[in-house]
Amino acid sequence: MKLLNFKKVRDGKYLKNYELTYLNKKGNEKVYEIVSRHEIEDENSLGKTVSGVSIVAYYEDKLLLLREFRMGVNRYVYNLCAGMIEEGESLEECIERELYEETGLKVKKILQILKPSYAAVAFSDVKTQIAFVEVEGGFEDHSSENEVIEAKFYSKEEVRELLETEEFSSRAQMAAYFFVK
């Protein structure tokens, strides 16, 4: 596959749409659409910028999951606490802020932060990181008027049941699956 050209086709408030023209393995041109959270200056800047973080949070022997309404699918799904890095903010500051905004909880200890990975590689160059943290404190809602988030700690048995009965984001589903193993 060879990238021949790319052009921005829409500049939204949060997402930018691009058309990438490739020469496929049979020598034919293929136009592929993607979204990005960043300006793509040239082909070398595709997928280079880390946009945010997903947080796998634990309190004692329980996993934090958010049941939140997601407009993109018009339903409630189970998800991880997550968010975008603001300008001038470190990844650790983003973790603390997002956790507090979405749950009221505080970071007790950052256990590990994984290398950046692609969030939706089929249609986007968005890169995020996954942080594993221990948390403390009590639940409070500091989210915006456009978010409906119900935060709760779940035992392994409760998570097993959710995996059988509820809808998840893929990262939350994976974290939940390994939590119960």
Solvent accessible surface area in square Angstrom, and as a share of the most:
residue,aa,sasa,rsa
1,M,156,0.69
2,K,126,0.53
3,L,31,0.15
4,L,80,0.40
5,N,84,0.43
6,F,49,0.20
7,K,108,0.46
8,K,75,0.32
9,V,74,0.42
10,R,146,0.53
11,D,88,0.46
12,G,14,0.13
13,K,173,0.73
14,Y,147,0.56
15,L,67,0.33
16,K,31,0.13
17,N,42,0.22
18,Y,4,0.01
19,E,50,0.22
20,L,6,0.03
21,T,24,0.14
22,Y,49,0.19
23,L,62,0.31
24,N,43,0.22
25,K,185,0.78
26,K,165,0.70
27,G,46,0.44
28,N,85,0.44
29,E,121,0.54
30,K,97,0.41
31,V,81,0.47
32,Y,86,0.33
33,E,126,0.56
34,I,16,0.08
35,V,29,0.16
36,S,0,0.00
37,R,86,0.31
38,H,61,0.27
39,E,83,0.37
40,I,12,0.06
41,E,135,0.60
42,D,66,0.34
43,E,99,0.44
44,N,108,0.56
45,S,35,0.23
46,L,42,0.21
47,G,4,0.04
48,K,137,0.58
49,T,63,0.36
50,V,41,0.24
51,S,4,0.02
52,G,1,0.01
53,V,2,0.01
54,S,11,0.07
55,I,1,0.00
56,V,4,0.02
57,A,0,0.00
58,Y,52,0.20
59,Y,82,0.31
60,E,144,0.65
61,D,105,0.54
62,K,75,0.32
63,L,0,0.00
64,L,2,0.01
65,L,0,0.00
66,L,0,0.00
67,R,76,0.28
68,E,8,0.04
69,F,67,0.28
70,R,107,0.39
71,M,135,0.60
72,G,81,0.78
73,V,75,0.43
74,N,117,0.60
75,R,118,0.43
76,Y,79,0.30
77,V,17,0.09
78,Y,18,0.07
79,N,26,0.13
80,L,5,0.02
81,C,0,0.00
82,A,34,0.26
83,G,16,0.16
84,M,67,0.30
85,I,49,0.25
86,E,92,0.41
87,E,182,0.82
88,G,83,0.80
89,E,32,0.15
90,S,49,0.31
91,L,28,0.14
92,E,79,0.35
93,E,90,0.40
94,C,0,0.00
95,I,0,0.00
96,E,93,0.42
97,R,50,0.18
98,E,14,0.06
99,L,0,0.00
100,Y,85,0.32
101,E,58,0.26
102,E,16,0.07
103,T,1,0.01
104,G,7,0.07
105,L,0,0.00
106,K,119,0.50
107,V,31,0.18
108,K,128,0.54
109,K,116,0.49
110,I,55,0.28
111,L,78,0.39
112,Q,103,0.46
113,I,48,0.24
114,L,68,0.34
115,K,169,0.72
116,P,51,0.32
117,S,42,0.27
118,Y,102,0.39
119,A,50,0.39
120,A,29,0.22
121,V,114,0.66
122,A,67,0.52
123,F,115,0.48
124,S,9,0.06
125,D,18,0.10
126,V,15,0.09
127,K,40,0.17
128,T,13,0.08
129,Q,28,0.12
130,I,32,0.16
131,A,0,0.00
132,F,52,0.21
133,V,0,0.00
134,E,59,0.27
135,V,2,0.01
136,E,72,0.32
137,G,57,0.55
138,G,47,0.46
139,F,89,0.37
140,E,96,0.43
141,D,101,0.52
142,H,71,0.32
143,S,25,0.16
144,S,63,0.40
145,E,170,0.76
146,N,102,0.52
147,E,67,0.30
148,V,73,0.42
149,I,20,0.10
150,E,81,0.36
151,A,26,0.20
152,K,95,0.40
153,F,29,0.12
154,Y,19,0.07
155,S,33,0.21
156,K,87,0.37
157,E,117,0.52
158,E,71,0.32
159,V,0,0.00
160,R,102,0.37
161,E,104,0.47
162,L,19,0.09
163,L,40,0.20
164,E,146,0.65
165,T,82,0.48
166,E,75,0.33
167,E,95,0.42
168,F,29,0.12
169,S,33,0.21
170,S,88,0.57
171,R,54,0.20
172,A,0,0.00
173,Q,89,0.39
174,M,125,0.56
175,A,18,0.14
176,A,0,0.00
177,Y,100,0.38
178,F,130,0.54
179,F,23,0.10
180,V,16,0.09
181,K,150,0.63
